[in-house]
């Protein structure tokens, strides 16, 4: 099983013959290989696993996934606050 995270493509470049891009993951910007989805465009969303964009995803689906990830993060933070020091 793998976990892929949606991110919005901010910029597309070519490096050493590979399509690369800067992807925004809710404020965290990372360089990602876009070679597996050559038709991706700036402004679109991609599912990314360990530095490789593996498929495109529409904005609505990306927003749902990011919302769920935020809820999980918030639950983890609440758990830390409730635990004894």
Order of alpha helices (4+ residues) and beta strands (2+ residues): beta-beta-beta-beta-beta-alpha
